[in-house]
Structures are given as C-alpha cells and as structure tokens.
Amino acid sequence: MSNAITRKLRQLSDDPVLRRWLALRLLRLTPGEPRFTPHLPPSLGPDWNGLDAEIPPVVFSALPQGAPKGRLTLRLPGQNVEIEPGGEAAAVARAYDDPETQLGLHRFAWVPLMKSSDDARWVGSMWAAWRARFGTPDSSWAWHPYTAAERAINLLAFVNRHGLPGPAEDTLAVLAAHAPAMAARLEYFGEHHTSNHLFNNGRGLYLLGLALGLPRTVETGARVLLGELVRIFRLSGVLREGSTHYHLLLTRSLASVWLGARAHGRPEAEAFEKSLRRAVAALPHFDLPGRFPLVGDISPDCPPDHLFCLMPGGDRRSGWMELLTPDDRVRLATVLDSVAPSDSLADDGWLKAGFGDWTGLWHADPDGWSQMPGHGHQDCGGFELHFEREPVFVDLGRGSYAVAGEADEMVSARAHNGLSVDGLDPYPANKPYYAPAFRRKVAGEPPRLEKRDDGVALSFEGFRRLSGVGAVTRIWRFAGRNLEIADSVAGKGVHVLIRRLHTTCTVERLDGGVRLGAPGGRRFTIHAPGAEIAVSDTIVWSAYGVGRPATRLEFTATAPLPWTGTITVEAD
C-alpha cells in the first residue's frame, strides 16, 4: 500500500497537467470520472446478472492418444522455450520475468504458431498439465478474462483441425467453465476507460458458445460484440487505439466472428461482415513498399507476420489463414480481395501518400492526445518513409510491455520521428478521466494533418501547455528524389528544440550532416543547418520481444521563439 501511495505522489509531483486537473476538480470546475458499473457493459442492460454454467451437448472427434514424439518449441511472447516429452508439468509451472510471456503460456498462444511437423499430441499433453494445475476458475492471471478468451479460442481452433484432447468429458467441462468465468469479469470500466479487451471478451464468449452449443453464451457474446463495433472502430473502419498491428489483429478478430456467425446462420453475420469490410478497407493505407510499418504498440498475441495473410496481396494460405478450413479460407479471401481501399484516413489520424519515389505513412491522433486506454504513442506527426522499396526512416514500434504505458521510452517522443520542445512529448500523458474540454484547454485545437500537391503538412498545439510556446507546424516537401522537412514553432523565450529521425540504414558522420546507406546501395545525405547532430543506438521491433539494431539521429537547437528550422534529405 505504501509503495502505491508513493508512486501516486511521485506521479503527481512529475505531472503538472495532472496537478492542474486535480486543482480544477477540487474547485468543481471540471467533471470527475463518469459513473459506471464495472464489468456490466450497457449492451447487456442493467439487469444482466452473468452467466450460469451450460452443459455442452456437442461431440468432437478425439485427438489421437499417446505421448508426443520429438521436442516442442513453445513460441511465447518474447521468448521461445524448448521442452522434451515428460517436461509438460514443469513447463506450465515455470515463472517468467515478463508477464506477457507468462500470459502467453496461459493463453496457449503458441498453438497457432506450431509447425506442421510438430506432433499434435503435444497440445493434449500440455493441456492435461495445465488443467491439472490451473483447471479450476479463480481470480488469478490464468483466468483473467482476456486470457481465458484467447485460450478458449486457440484451443477450439486446434480442436477443429486435430480433435479434442481427452478425457472428453473433463476437457469439455473445463472449456465450458470459461464462459461464466469470463462473464463475471467482463473488462468494462466505463465508456472512458474500456479498451479492445471487452471486444475480445465478447469474441471469446461468442466463439466458445458456437463451438460448444451454449446458447446463452452465444447471445451474451453477440450483444457485447455488436456494442463494441461502434465504440472501438472509427467511422472509416480504422481502430481507434493508434496501432497498426492492433488494427490488423482486430481485423482478424472480426474475420473470426464473421466466419463463425456465417457457419451457424446467425443474424449478426451481416453486421460483422460490414464492420469487417470497413476494417479491411483501411489495410491498404498501412501497406508500404519496403515493410509493414509497426506504428504504436506491437501485440504479444501473435507476431505481425502471422497476420500478413490479411494484407493486400498477402499469401492467403499462410499464417492465420492457413489454420482455417478450406471453405472458410476461400470465403475470407473473397472478401479481402474484393474490398476497395477506403478514402483518405487523414481525418482519423492516418495519412498514406506517395511523391515520386517516396512513399510514407504519417500519424497524428485526431484528438492529439493518445487514446486512453489504447496502444498509441507520443507520435503526433510521426512518420515512416520509404524510398522505392527501401525503408529509410522507420517507426521503432514497441517490443515489450515490461514497463507500462507512458513510462516506457518506446512510447515517448524520444523514440519517434518527430519534434520535441524542452525535452517533452508533443502532448501530456493522457488520463481516462480528463474531460474533452479540459484536454482542449490544456493542449489547444486538435491536430491538422493534410496532403498537399508536393508533400504533407501538420499543425498542432500540444506544447501550448508550456509557458511561451505556441503552435507547431511541420511541412514535408518532396522535389524529385529530395525531401525538405520545414519546422516552425510559435511563441517567445528561449527553448530547446529537438527533431529526431530513426533508421535501419548504416550511418556515416559528415561535416555538418550524416549519410545513410541502404541495403540496396542507395545513399541519403542529411543536413540540418544550425543544429547539433547526435547519433545513438536503438532498436526497431518486428514482433513482441524481437528486434534488431537501429540508429537514432537527434538534431538539437537552443533558440528563441518564434523559430524555424529545416532538415534536408538528398537521395544519391
């Protein structure tokens, strides 16, 4: 308790915006946290009282019995673990340093990632060991509702392909027990503080109910899903939470419930398909020529490349789609290949644009502040830019949740291709209880992100919270193979201005600049007149816990406001 109090006091001491909110709240000049009933989403109605246990009436073919042969690699978030036959009990009892690795074990997240050469009986033996130790629902992390949903979905998808691990009666009873356990702890915490987890709770209930023939579970899952469709996705179909990987993940989740609804002739299939098509229509906006840009958090649920089968031109027989039945694979491929790209997503915070040999993706949350809760970063105006098929400037992503939220450097402005004033992020740390009027008072008007004939323009007022600092404008101008980034900061007084770029190219120091070398042989010369240039090592993440070396370029100027500065990039 004392540690929690100390942490909250330190947070209050370090956060002037939080202190400002608290003062206004004490004076009743800003509203407090809206009232809500935890775990009871409005879609279920005020009189909903949870789910009673339902007995599955279904019969599955059996998974072949016997001990598995050969070694198994558990591909867990951030860590691969090798086990031999007989090591199952130790594997499920093992404690991991990263909680997401531990949760991946409980979620059976390794099952969809198994190789075709792995003995399917490994799932039966691991399930038996897990069931012996954790098979009774409780309040532990093993039965957290998101984890329970993922486990049920992963196991049932396996059962559909390989058969039910025995003993059948015991396995069905434990699987059915997931429904009331999830329903009792649905992750609803008010409209202001509920993430995509509630959608996944509904998905778990829905697919579990369909597979086991549990009608009340299906209806509950359907109501939660339908309620969440309009909350977590913007009108364009893009996920609100500020992450390209999470958008891809939720597109997969939509596909799974649509396929399930269609197979069972459910009335909500039409609504699911409409939402799926909108989410699919957003995917071309994240399709850059050199790589998939991992903007925002990277989910530990599965590696991004496991879902590249959903992308335009993706291999429909690979990754997650390889696990579908042939008929479902064809149905989903038909949707993926027939949906036209949506119109510009700039109003929803994403802008993909091409100028000659350059193609880029820019991000600025339409509210400025990162969504709370969500998976976005302090990346207002952050961008990833490719030349032909070479990624030149990349978004680093975030490869671990070991340090939570705003405290993680990978979330901060320091890890993004953007601009900082006095070392601060472009917007304050968000809180779910901040009212829209308070956010506007602190950080001004929402950002404006727009495409121009020769480039992209951004303006925002997030630094207005600092004394003497006004609006920031960034303009990317493309001329043939060259790029100029022109920045201006309004205001008065002397301030420290830092612009950052991140690259996986080699970096060579020059007199007054740097030269980048791309793997394909192309070189890019960068200058920033009037700025000191610092070069340091960092990491770009390709999956949760999986990264490779990258380089951070920092261009620092201490100058009076108003200020203007430029960065030029010349391609050889």
VENLIN-V462410 format. One record per residue. PHI is phi as a letter, one per 20 degrees, with the letter a starting at -180 (none if undefined). OMEGA is omega in whole degrees, 0 to 359 (999 if undefined). Layout:
PHI_OMEGA ; PHI_OMEGA
This chain:
none_181 ; f_177 ; f_179 ; f_179 ; f_179 ; f_180 ; f_180 ; f_178 ; f_178 ; f_178 ; f_179 ; f_180 ; f_185 ; e_189 ; c_181 ; f_179 ; f_177 ; f_177 ; f_179 ; f_179 ; f_182 ; f_179 ; f_178 ; f_180 ; f_179 ; f_177 ; e_181 ; l_179 ; d_172 ; b_183 ; f_175 ; e_181 ; f_179 ; g_179 ; f_177 ; a_175 ; d_182 ; g_174 ; m_180 ; c_179 ; f_180 ; g_181 ; f_180 ; e_179 ; n_186 ; f_185 ; e_181 ; f_186 ; c_178 ; n_182 ; d_169 ; e_179 ; f_175 ; d_181 ; e_181 ; f_178 ; e_190 ; e_175 ; c_178 ; d_168 ; f_187 ; e_170 ; f_178 ; g_182 ; e_178 ; o_180 ; f_179 ; f_178 ; d_176 ; n_179 ; f_177 ; d_172 ; d_173 ; e_180 ; e_184 ; e_178 ; g_176 ; n_183 ; a_171 ; d_183 ; c_179 ; e_177 ; c_177 ; d_174 ; g_185 ; n_181 ; e_186 ; f_183 ; f_178 ; f_182 ; f_182 ; f_180 ; e_186 ; f_176 ; d_182 ; d_181 ; f_181 ; e_179 ; g_181 ; f_174 ; f_178 ; f_180 ; f_177 ; f_176 ; f_180 ; f_182 ; e_187 ; l_181 ; f_180 ; f_186 ; f_179 ; f_183 ; e_179 ; f_175 ; f_180 ; f_180 ; e_179 ; f_178 ; f_182 ; f_181 ; f_174 ; g_181 ; f_177 ; f_182 ; f_177 ; f_178 ; f_178 ; f_180 ; f_179 ; f_182 ; f_180 ; f_184 ; e_187 ; c_191 ; f_178 ; e_181 ; g_177 ; b_183 ; e_182 ; f_179 ; f_178 ; f_182 ; d_171 ; g_189 ; g_177 ; f_180 ; f_179 ; f_179 ; f_180 ; f_181 ; f_181 ; f_182 ; f_181 ; f_181 ; f_181 ; f_175 ; f_177 ; f_180 ; g_181 ; f_181 ; e_191 ; c_182 ; o_186 ; e_174 ; f_181 ; e_352 ; f_188 ; g_183 ; f_180 ; f_181 ; f_180 ; f_180 ; f_180 ; f_178 ; f_180 ; f_180 ; f_177 ; f_186 ; f_179 ; f_178 ; f_178 ; f_185 ; f_181 ; f_185 ; c_179 ; g_188 ; e_174 ; d_181 ; c_182 ; n_181 ; f_185 ; e_189 ; c_180 ; d_184 ; e_178 ; f_179 ; g_180 ; f_175 ; g_181 ; f_172 ; g_179 ; f_178 ; f_178 ; f_178 ; f_185 ; f_183 ; f_175 ; f_180 ; f_178 ; f_184 ; f_184 ; e_180 ; m_182 ; d_190 ; f_181 ; f_177 ; f_178 ; f_183 ; f_178 ; f_179 ; g_181 ; f_182 ; f_178 ; f_182 ; f_182 ; f_178 ; f_183 ; f_182 ; g_184 ; e_184 ; d_187 ; e_177 ; d_173 ; f_184 ; g_180 ; f_184 ; o_181 ; e_179 ; f_182 ; f_200 ; e_168 ; m_181 ; c_178 ; f_180 ; f_179 ; f_175 ; f_178 ; f_180 ; f_180 ; f_173 ; f_175 ; g_180 ; f_176 ; f_179 ; f_183 ; f_180 ; f_176 ; f_179 ; f_178 ; f_180 ; f_181 ; f_182 ; f_182 ; d_177 ; m_184 ; e_183 ; f_182 ; e_180 ; g_182 ; f_179 ; f_178 ; f_181 ; f_179 ; f_179 ; f_178 ; f_181 ; f_178 ; f_179 ; f_178 ; f_181 ; f_178 ; e_186 ; f_178 ; g_180 ; f_178 ; d_185 ; d_178 ; e_189 ; f_186 ; e_180 ; a_174 ; e_183 ; f_182 ; e_179 ; e_182 ; n_182 ; f_172 ; d_184 ; f_172 ; f_185 ; f_177 ; a_178 ; f_179 ; g_184 ; f_174 ; f_183 ; d_179 ; f_174 ; g_181 ; e_186 ; f_175 ; g_181 ; m_181 ; f_178 ; f_185 ; f_178 ; d_183 ; c_173 ; l_183 ; f_182 ; f_176 ; f_182 ; e_181 ; f_172 ; f_180 ; g_181 ; f_180 ; f_179 ; f_179 ; f_180 ; f_181 ; f_178 ; g_179 ; f_177 ; f_183 ; g_185 ; e_183 ; d_184 ; e_177 ; f_177 ; g_177 ; f_175 ; f_182 ; g_177 ; e_185 ; g_180 ; f_178 ; d_170 ; o_182 ; c_179 ; c_171 ; d_182 ; b_177 ; c_180 ; c_183 ; m_181 ; e_182 ; e_172 ; c_184 ; b_172 ; c_179 ; d_179 ; c_172 ; b_181 ; g_184 ; f_175 ; e_184 ; n_177 ; f_175 ; f_180 ; g_180 ; c_352 ; f_181 ; r_182 ; c_178 ; e_184 ; c_175 ; e_190 ; c_179 ; f_184 ; n_175 ; f_184 ; b_168 ; c_189 ; c_180 ; d_173 ; d_190 ; l_179 ; d_182 ; d_171 ; f_181 ; e_176 ; d_189 ; c_168 ; e_186 ; f_186 ; m_178 ; b_190 ; e_180 ; b_172 ; d_184 ; g_172 ; d_192 ; e_165 ; l_188 ; f_181 ; f_182 ; e_181 ; g_181 ; f_176 ; e_190 ; f_178 ; f_182 ; f_183 ; d_183 ; c_180 ; e_184 ; b_184 ; c_176 ; c_174 ; d_180 ; l_176 ; m_185 ; e_175 ; f_182 ; f_176 ; c_177 ; f_171 ; f_183 ; e_174 ; c_184 ; f_183 ; e_175 ; f_178 ; f_179 ; g_181 ; f_177 ; f_179 ; g_181 ; f_180 ; f_183 ; f_192 ; c_171 ; m_183 ; f_179 ; f_179 ; f_173 ; c_180 ; d_184 ; b_176 ; e_174 ; d_182 ; g_184 ; d_181 ; r_185 ; c_179 ; c_178 ; c_170 ; c_178 ; b_187 ; c_186 ; f_180 ; e_180 ; f_178 ; f_178 ; e_180 ; f_175 ; n_182 ; d_180 ; d_186 ; f_175 ; d_175 ; c_174 ; c_179 ; c_176 ; e_180 ; d_180 ; d_177 ; c_184 ; m_180 ; e_186 ; d_181 ; c_170 ; c_174 ; d_182 ; d_182 ; d_173 ; b_178 ; c_179 ; e_175 ; p_180 ; b_181 ; n_182 ; e_182 ; b_177 ; e_183 ; d_183 ; c_173 ; d_185 ; c_172 ; c_179 ; c_186 ; b_171 ; d_175 ; f_171 ; f_184 ; c_178 ; c_179 ; f_175 ; c_174 ; f_179 ; n_180 ; a_177 ; b_175 ; c_178 ; e_175 ; d_181 ; e_181 ; g_181 ; f_178 ; o_180 ; f_178 ; c_183 ; c_181 ; d_186 ; c_174 ; c_176 ; b_184 ; g_177 ; n_182 ; d_170 ; e_184 ; d_176 ; d_181 ; c_180 ; b_181 ; e_175 ; b_183 ; c_169 ; d_188 ; e_177 ; d_176 ; a_179 ; f_179 ; m_182 ; c_181 ; b_177 ; b_186 ; f_173 ; b_183 ; c_176 ; d_174 ; d_178 ; d_180 ; d_189 ; d_175 ; c_172 ; d_191 ; b_175 ; f_174 ; e_359 ; f_186 ; c_172 ; c_178 ; b_181 ; c_168 ; c_178 ; d_179 ; c_181 ; d_178 ; e_180 ; f_999
